[in-house]
Amino acid sequence: MFFDKLFKKNKYPENAKYKKGDFVNFKRRGEICFGYIYEAFLDKDGKITYTIQIGGQCPALIYNWKEDEILGLKTK
């Protein structure tokens, strides 16, 4: 019972606009970048935030990126 709460895994939000693995465009530091959706969460306000993976050979993760700051899906 205690361990269920301690190791509870966050579920992917059902109303998330982008799904895990989607290739998206977003604006970062004044430039348009692209990356893959790595994970999605609900923040304190109940809004959806994403973790986005950028880079190729040496990838990095960008945390707490708001859904309204993502420009849309990138066409391959």
Protein Blocks (a to p, Z undefined) as FASTA:
>chain_A
ZZmmmmpccdddfklfbdghiacdddeehiacddddfbdcddfkopacddddedjklccd
dehiafklpgbdcdZZ
